[in-house]
Amino acid sequence: MPCSKAARNANKISLPLLTLLALATSLVSTSSYADDRTAGRIQRVYIGTYTGPKSQGIYVAELDSKTGKLTQPRLAAEMVSPSWVTIHPNQKLLYAAGESSSYSDGGSIAAFRINADGSLAAINSVAPNGSGPCHLAIDSTGTTMLISNYGSGNLASVKLNPDGTIESSTWSDQYPTLVNNQKPHAHHATFTHDNQFAVACDAGLDRICVYRHDAKDASLMINDPAFVETAKESHPRHLTFSNDGRYCYAINEKAMSVTVFSFDTANGQLNEIQTISTLPNDYEGTIGSTAELIMHPNGKFLYGSNRGPDNLVCYSVDPANGTLSLAGHTATGGQTARSFGIDATGHWMLIGNQNSDSIVQFKINQRTGTLTPTGTTYELGSPVCFQFRSTDLKAKSIR
């Protein structure tokens, strides 16, 4: 579950004046797989953090996807504990969830315009219609954004306007306050590939919930069937879909496992077909908890992070039936391996070690999925989210 840090008692966004070289931006989406023909493209990565002595908000760095060269992260915008950031489909806007008890409204959801130099300009902010917002998801039309409120346990939606502003939330699924002595904890949500459904993890009630989505008014309606249950006290935390949308994968925070579901794209029904451990077969160390789950852009590999063991698990994905087989584990080079991100080409991964305040870079083997450290490590306070955005820079490489 989220591990928020105390932050400064402030509830506004202030932006530093950055005097960096202006860079031309493009509208290329990082959601689709980019092959070697895009090698040489410079991508920006935005990093969410819990603020403290070593972090003041949202950070940005550049990655040369041909050479792997990564620049030192720099502050893009000040904000109290932006533990999750996400980029709008038009690539011009970024949204952040402020997860801190210092916010008077239980948290803050902020909108930013992405400047040419990578810095962020504040647009507006709204209350999360709950407390403890820990995840944001935007639909493919760029008009609906979902807010997972871990503290209050509810999922909320807001409408995004063409100018980037966020409207106040008008829809919220008021989850049961208690089921079998379990309290709800909305933790993660995503839209299906066809944008007809939204699927969400409730880590408290051990459920994967399904909603029908109406992009016209940014609202959701509980589906029938409304949810599928996972094993008791498994605590599903994050989820993702196969590239063809037929399979859904959920990483279980407490059970240290990944559950595979088939997904009926017509009626939104999930059916469990496999559960597999995230730990090595002979593991006898600290159990800990899982955190992030990301499908490789080519759809052949699935990665999950283990906090405590501080490693990443890699699975091979069977294209015939969506099932997983263990491909290996890689140490993350730090403590409390929480979030990580994969660039659009699928060649590079950045891992955030929350409690050792570090970002470690790995190269991804395209044939086996194996991770190899590049030797690049940067210090940054409590990095907990990575989002890549493609930019077509004039410079031939990063120096």
N, C-alpha and C positions, 0 to 999 in steps of 0.2 A: 504494500500500500504506500501512498505518497509519504515522503519524509520531509515535510516543510521545515524550513529554517526561519528563525526570527528575522525580520527585516526592519528597515527604517520605517518609522511611523509616518508614512507619506502616502498619499493617494492620488498622485498626479504623475504625468509623464513629462520629463524634461529632456530635451534633445541637445547633445553637445554639438558644437560647430566643428565639423570635420573638414580639414583642408586637404583632401586627397585628390589625386588625379581623376578627373571625370571620365567615366566609362560609359559606353553606349550599351543600352539594354535591349534584349530581344524578348519576344513573347513565346519562346519555345518551352513547352511543358516538360517537366521532368518525370511525368507519370508514365510515359511510354518508353520502351526499351530503345536505347541508342547504341548502334554497333560501332565498330572500329572506324567507320567513315566520319564519325564525329570527333575522332581523336584530335587533340589540340584545342578543343573548346574549353574555355575557362568558365568554371561554374562557381557561383557563390554559395556558401553554406551559412545559414543563420542558426545560431545556437541559443537555446533557452537555458536559464540558470535559476538557482535559488540564490538570491542576493545576500551578501555578507561582506566580510573584509576583502575578499578576492574577486568579487563580482558586483556590478552595478546594474545589470539588466540584460538586454539582448546584444549578442556579439555577432560579428560577421567576419568571414575569411574567404579567400579565393583559392580554388583548387585547379591546377592545370591537369586535365584528365589524360593528357598524353604522357607527361613526365612524372606525375604524382606530386609535383611540388605544391606544398600547402603554405599559405602565408600565416603569419602570427595573427590570431583572432584579435579584433579591435572592437571597441564599444560602438554599436550602431544606434542604440537608444537606451536611455535610462528608464527603468521600470522596476517596481518592486516584485521580485520573484516571478518572472515570466516562465513558469515551469513547462509550458507548452507553447510552441509557435507553429503556425501553419501558413502556407502561401496560397493566395487566391489563384484559381485557374488562369486568370489573365496575366499572371506573373508580375503585376504592377503593385499589388497590395499584400500586406502581411498582417496577420491577426495573432494576438497573444493572450494567454490566460494568466492573469495574476493570481497566484495561489498563496495567500498569506493572511494571517489573522489581523494584520495591520489595516486591511481594507475595511471600511465601515459597513459595506454592503455584502460582506462575506466573500469578497473577491472582486476582480475587475476583468472585463473583456475589452481589449483595446485594439483599435484599427490604426494602421500606419500606411503611408505611401512610401514605396521604395524609391529612393533617390538614385541618380545616375552613379554616384560614388559609393553606393552600398549603404549609406546611412538611411535612417528611417525618420519620416516626418509624421508626427501625431495627427490623426484625423479626429477621432472621438473615442469615447469609452462608455460602456454601459455596465450595469450590475448583471451578475450571472444568473439571476432568477433561482438562486440557491446559494450554497456555500461550498468553498473548497473546489473551485473549478480546476480540473487536472487534464482535460483533453478537449480539443476542438476538431471538428471535421466539416469541410465545405463540400457541397454537392457539385456535380459537373457543370451545372448552369451558373454557378457562382452566386446564387441567390439565397440559399439556405445554409446556415451554419448551426451545427449541433454543439451543445455544451454539456460535458459530463461533469456533474457536480458530485465529487466524492463525499464531501462532508455532509450535505443534506440528503444525498442518495438519489437525486432525481436527474433525469435527462431533460434538457430544455433546448428550444430552437429559437433562432433569431433570423430576421430578414436582413440581407445585405443589399444596400442600394447601389446604383450604378456609380455613384461618386465615392464609393468605399465606406460610407458611414454605416454604422450598425444601428438598427432599430431596437427598441426595448423588446425583451422577450414577451411573446404573447401565448406561447404554448409550453406546457411542461407536463411530463408524465409523473403524476404523483404516485410514486411507488408505495407499496404497503410499508408501514413504519416498522413492522416486525413480522417475520415469517419463521416459524420454528425456532424462535429465539435468535434469529439472524436479522441484522439491520441492513437495509439496502446501501450499496456503495456503487453508484454509476462510475465506471472507470474509463471506458473507451467506446467509441462508436464509429462506424464507417458506413458509407453509402455503397450499394451494390453497383456493378458496372453499368447496368441499364438505368440507374437512378430511380428505380421504382420502389426500392426498399431501403431502410436503414436498419443496421444490425448493431446491437450494443451489448457490452459486457456489464453484468451486475456482479461485482466481486463479493458482495455481501450476501446476496440471496442465492448464489451459485446458479445463475441463469444467463443464457444468451437470449436477449429479447429482440423481437422482430417488429418493425413498423412499416406501414405503407406510407410513402412520401408523396406529398403534393407540392411541387416546386412553385406553383403559382402563388401560394400564400405562405410558403415556408413553414408548413405545418405537417404533423405526422398523425397517423391514426394507428392504434394498436391492431396488429395483424391477427388473423385467425388461421393457424395457431399463434398464440401471443409469444411463446417462448419455448425453449428446450432447457431441461435441467441438466447440469453437469454433476459430477460426483460430489457428495456432501463435503463441505469445507475445502473444495478444490480452489475456489476463489478465481474464476476466470478474469483476467486482467486486460489483455490486449488481444485483438484479432485481426486477421487479414484474409484475403481471398486469393484463390488461384487465378492465373492470368485469364483463364476462360470463364471465370465466375461460377463454376460448377461446384467448387469445394471451398469450405470455410475452415480456418484454422484458429484456434483459441489457445493462448498460453495461460496455464493455471498457476497463479502466484504461489499459493501455499502447497499445492500438490507437486510442484516441480515437474510439470508434464505439459504436453501439447495434445489437445483433442482435435481430431479431424471430423468434419461433418460434410455430408453431401448437402447441396443446397438446390431446392426446387425453384427455379427462376420464375415459374408461373404463379405459385401460391406462397412462396416465401418460407416453406417448411425446411427445417434442419433435421438431419438424421445422423446420429453418431455412427462412425464406421471404424474409428481407431483412437486409442490413447497411448502415447509413448512418452517415456521419461526424458527429461532434459539433462539428466546426469549420466556420467559414464557408468557402464555396467558394473564395474568393480569399485565404485566410489564409496569411500568410508569417512569422508571429512565432514565439514560443516554443511548442513543442508541449506539454510538461507531461504531465498525466495526468488522467483523469476521476475522479469520486468518487461522488456520489449520483445516484439515479434515482427520480423520483416521478411517479405518474399524478395528474393533476388529479382532484378528486372527481367532476366531471361526465363523466370518461372521454374528453373530446374532445382533451385536450392532454397531452403527456408532456414532462417537464423533466429535464435532466441538467446536472451541474456540471462545468466544465473548470478544473482547477488549472493555473496557468501563464498561460494566456490570461485567467484570472479572469473568466469569463463563464458565463452559463447559456444552454443551448440549449433552444429550444422547438420541439416537433414537433406537427403536427396528426395525429390518429389517424383513419384511414379505418375507419368502423364496419363496412363490408362485408367487409374482409379483414384488418384489423388492421395494415396497413402504415403507414409514417410518411412525412410530407413535411415539409421544413424550413419553420418559420414565422418564425424569427428568433433573434437573440442579444442578450443584455443584460449589460452590465458589472455586476459585483457590488459595486463601490465599495470594494474592499479587495484584500488579497493572500491567495492560497491559498484559493480558493472551494471549500470542502469539502462541508459539509452545508447543507441548507435544509429548511424545513417549510412546509406549506400548511394554513391553518386549515380548519375543518369546512365553512364556507360557500363556500370556494373563492375568496374575494375578496382574501385577504392572504397574502403570503409573507414569511418571515423567512430571511435568508441569513447563514451564519456564515463570516467570513473568518478562518481559523485563524491565519495568521502576522501579521495586522495587528490581531488582538484586537478584532474589531468585529462587531456584529450590525446589518444594514441591512434596513429594511423596504421592501417593494414592494406596490403594488396591482395586482391581476390583472384584465385586461380579459376579461369573460366571453364575449365574442363572438370575439375574436382570440387570446386567450392572452397578449397583450403585457404586459410588466411595466413599471410606472412607479414610480420612487422616490417615496416619500412625504415624504422629508426627515428621517425618524426614524432615527437611528443611535445605538447605545449601545456603550460600551467594555466588553468582557468578555474575559478571558484565554482564548485558544484554544477558542472555541465550536465543537463538532464534532458535535452531535446536537440535533434539535428534535422534541419530541413534544407534540401538542396534546391537551388534555382539556377537555371542556365543563363549565362550571359555571353554574348559574342564580343569579346574584347578586341581592340585593335592591336594590342601588343601580341607578339608572336609567342611569348612565354612569360612566366612569372619569374622575376629575378629576386 
